[in-house]
Amino acid sequence: MTFRGLNEHSLDSKDRITVPAQYRASFADGIVLMQGIERCVEIWPSKAAEENEERTLAQLNPMSRDARRIQRRFFAHSESADLDSAGRVRLSRQLIEYAGLEGRCIVSGMGSRLEIWSPEVWLA
């Protein structure tokens, strides 16, 4: 599935955000939450995240500084998660603080993933 469009959802008091209904089936096998390159949280279907990691890392010399930096981005700043029965995913405090999320959030389709943005950062 290709993720497209913008949605507005709110981060609840338990640090959960609702994934738009039309995308939930794509996350049935799990989710990878990751710090975005910009100040957002990326939501990847587990299989797509693994494919992206493999494709990117396969192009790099595993002993190079760049490879280690990219590995840190993929693995040290990400976590596995699942949707709950209401279609929500819980974000860690680390990811919430990184992206400056609270209350209202923008959920943006980005082809192979979704991104969660603070409205103020999104508009900037």
ABEGO torsion letter per residue (X at the ends): XBBBEBBBBBBBAAGBBBBBAAAAAAAAAEBBBBBBABBBBBBBBAAAAAAAAAAAAAABBAABAAAAAAAAAAAAABBBBBBBAAGBBBBBAAAAAAAGBBEBBBBBBAGABBBBBBAAAAAX
